[in-house]
Amino acid sequence: MATPLKVEIVTPERVLLSTEAEEVSMRTDAGEIAFLARHEDFIGAADITVVRISGAVQGGDADARRDLAAAVHGGFVHVDQDANQVRILAGVAELGEEVDVARARRALAEAEAASAAGEPSPGAEAGATSGGARRGAALALLEAGSPAAAARRARVRLEAAGAREPAG
């Protein structure tokens, strides 16, 4: 078994997750990244992403480990090497097992319809990056209300829940 690290996912409403795990992987402004025990210090912006927690301790029993997934809709990740801890601070996050799949599918359909109707993204004229569109963690932080961000959030929720998108 790999050396465990402390993992926390915190939202303004609650501590969503506080456990030990073997690995945490997610997408940040630095790209896809995985954190293991004693990872070097790191601070980054969290994208709209599925956070995968491998070998999480279940119910305080180090022998009862499982893999978890959480939908994180932007925020920040901080890795503290001395504390051997990964802390994710998110405005909105939920564990895959908490996702209302039917609601996520409706949200995806609504976001795709809004995008097809050509609804503009908030702040589309001001501060767009090269290529005319914000990407990744910047989209999560700066264009939270855009149809593209809403669709990404719905897809991440479905992926965290282990649900497939409806065909179409």
N, C-alpha and C positions, 0 to 999 in steps of 0.2 A: 504494500500500500504506500502511496506517495505521502509525503508530509502534508498535513492539512494546513489550510490558511483560513483566517476568519473572513466571512463574507457578510456584508450588510447591504440591503437595498432599503433606502429610506425615502419616504414621500412626506409632504407637509402634513398629511393625515395620520401616518403611522409608520412604524418600522415594519415593512412588508416581509422582510426576511432577515434573520440573524442566525447564522449557522457556521459550521466548519465545512470545508469542501476541499477537493483535490485540485480543481481547476475552474476558472471562470473565463469564458470567452464572449466577446461582444464586438460590435462595430463602433469605433470612435472617430474623431476628426483625424486621427493618425492612421486610420484603416482598421482592418480586422486585427484583433489582438487577443492573446490568451495570457492569463496570469496564473502562475504557479506559486507555490510557497517561496518566500524570500525574493519575489520579483523586485527589481529595482523600483525606486520611487517613481511615480507617474501621476500626472494630472492631465485630464483631457475632457473634451466635450463628448457626451454620449449622443450617438445618433438615435434615430427612431430605429430600434433594434430589438432582436431577441437576445437576451442574456442567457447563456447556457451555463449551468452550474453542475459540474460533474463530481460525483461522489459526495454529495451533501449528506451530512449526518441527519438522521431521522430520529426525532424524539429523544435526543441526548444519548442514543446508543451508537457508539462509534462503529459497531459491527453492522448496523442497519443503515446502509448508505444507498442513495438513489440519485438519479439525475433529475434536475429540475430545469424548467424554462420559465422565464419571466419576460413579459412585454414591457419595454421601457420606451417612453415617448419623449426622449431627449432629457438632458440634464448634464451631470458631471460625474466622472469616475476619479477616485483618488486611491492610489496604492501607496501604503506606508510600509516600507521594507522592515523597519525596526519593529513595528507592531505586527508584521506578517498579516496584513489586512487589506482587503479590497472593499471600499465603501462606494456605493453608487447612490448619488443624490438625484432624485428624479421628481419632476412636477407631478407626473402621473406614471404609475407602474402597477402591474398586476401579475400574479403567478398564473401560469398557463391553466392550472386547474380551476382558477376563479373566472376565467373568461366566459362571458355569455356569447357562445358561438353564433347563435341566431342574430343577436344584436350586432356583432362584428360583421356578419355577412350583409346585413341591411346597411350598415355604415359604409361598407365597401361599395355596394351598389349605388348608394346616394352620392358618394364622392366621385365615382366613375361617371355618373350622369351629369354632375356639376362640371366636371372636367370636359366632357363631350359637348356640353352647352357653351363652353368657352368662357366660364366665369373666371375673371382675372384673379391672380394671386394678390394678397395684400402686399403693398410695397413693391410691386413688380417694376415700377420705373426707377425707384430710388435704391441705389446700392446693389444692383444685380452684379453678380460675378461675371467673369469672362464666359462667353457662350450664352449670356442672357438668362441664366437660371442659377439659383442657389442650389447647392447639393449637400448631401450628408447631414452632419451635425448642424451646420448653419441653417438648413431647411427646418430642422426640428426646433431650433431656437428662434429663428427670425420669421418664418412663414407658417406658424403653427395652424393658422386658419385656412390655408390654401387647400383646394381640392386634392392636389398632389400629396400634401402632407397627411390629409385625412385618409386617403387611400393607403398610404404607406403604414399609418397607424393601424388601420383595419387589417392589413395583410400580416403585420407583425403579431397582432393579437391572435389571428387565426393560426399562424405558425407556432406560436408559444403554446396554444391549446392542442396542437397536433391535429388540427382540422384542415381539410383541403378546401381550397377556394371552389366555389361553384363553377361548373363548366360554363363557358360562354364567352 
